[in-house]
Amino acid sequence: MQCGKPGDVHQRAQGNYRINQCRGQAKEGHECIKCGRIKRTRQHIPHAKRTPAAVDKRNKRERRRIGGVNHAFEILRQHTPTLSHLERASKISILRQAQAYIRELSNVLAGRNCCL
């Protein structure tokens, strides 16, 4: 089977995939024998044509991802002693305080405890 030009759409069990880069022969699974550089991307489906179930699934994944990021920031905040645990801190302030704390710890380990 001949691989198509970039932009050709191929059917697969998981959905429609567009080939971005390929100029050789294809085998099962659309792996290029000649160059081996196929990028498969899902074909864009406009928002108006998406099913409510697909939208709910995507939103649930995004909420879970954001929850994980927020949880990681909370753990970082708990391990940064310069932040008060009673006051609210922005993500950027948590990152900056963590950087300063790591810098102080590095100085202590290097024997330059002038900052403590």
C-alpha positions in Angstrom: 0.0 0.0 0.0 1.4 3.4 -1.0 1.6 6.0 1.8 -0.3 9.1 0.9 0.8 12.7 0.6 0.8 14.8 3.8 -2.8 15.6 4.6 -4.2 12.3 3.4 -6.7 10.7 5.8 -6.4 7.0 6.7 -9.0 5.0 8.5 -7.9 3.1 11.6 -9.8 1.3 14.4 -9.3 4.2 16.8 -10.5 6.9 14.4 -9.4 9.0 11.4 -5.7 9.9 11.3 -4.0 12.4 9.0 -0.5 11.6 7.8 1.8 14.6 8.2 5.1 13.3 6.8 5.6 10.1 4.7 6.9 9.4 1.3 7.6 5.7 1.3 5.7 2.4 1.4 3.3 1.7 4.3 2.5 -1.5 6.1 -0.1 -2.3 8.6 -0.5 0.4 11.2 0.7 3.1 8.7 4.4 2.7 9.7 6.5 3.9 6.8 9.1 1.3 5.8 11.2 3.8 3.9 11.5 6.8 6.2 9.7 5.6 9.4 8.6 9.2 10.1 4.9 9.2 10.2 3.1 11.5 12.5 -0.5 10.5 13.1 -2.8 13.2 14.4 -6.5 12.9 15.1 -8.6 14.7 12.5 -10.2 17.9 14.0 -13.9 17.7 14.8 -15.6 21.0 15.2 -17.1 21.8 18.6 -20.6 21.8 17.2 -20.3 18.3 15.9 -18.8 16.7 19.1 -21.1 14.5 21.1 -22.0 15.5 24.7 -20.4 12.3 26.0 -17.1 13.2 24.3 -17.2 16.7 25.7 -18.0 15.4 29.2 -15.1 12.9 28.9 -12.7 15.6 27.8 -13.9 18.0 30.6 -13.4 15.3 33.2 -9.9 14.6 32.0 -9.1 18.3 32.1 -10.5 18.7 35.6 -8.5 15.7 36.8 -5.3 17.2 35.2 -5.9 20.6 36.8 -6.6 18.9 40.1 -3.3 17.1 39.9 -1.4 20.3 39.1 -3.1 22.0 42.1 -2.3 19.1 44.4 1.4 19.3 43.3 1.5 23.0 44.1 -0.1 22.3 47.5 2.6 19.7 48.3 5.3 22.2 47.1 3.8 24.9 49.3 3.8 22.5 52.3 7.5 21.8 51.8 8.4 25.5 51.5 8.9 26.8 55.1 8.8 30.5 54.2 5.2 30.5 53.1 2.5 30.9 55.8 0.1 28.0 55.7 -2.8 30.3 56.7 -2.4 32.9 53.9 -3.4 32.2 50.3 -0.5 32.2 47.8 -0.5 32.3 44.1 1.2 29.6 42.0 3.9 32.0 40.9 4.7 33.0 44.5 4.9 29.3 45.5 7.4 28.7 42.7 9.5 31.7 43.5 9.6 30.9 47.2 10.5 27.3 46.4 13.4 28.6 44.2 14.7 30.8 47.0 14.5 27.9 49.5 16.4 25.6 47.1 19.0 28.3 46.6 19.4 28.7 50.4 19.7 24.9 50.9 22.3 24.8 48.1 24.3 27.5 49.8 24.2 25.6 53.1 25.4 22.4 51.4 28.2 24.4 49.7 29.3 25.8 53.1 28.1 29.3 52.4 25.4 29.7 55.1 25.5 33.5 54.9 21.8 33.7 53.9 20.4 31.8 56.9 
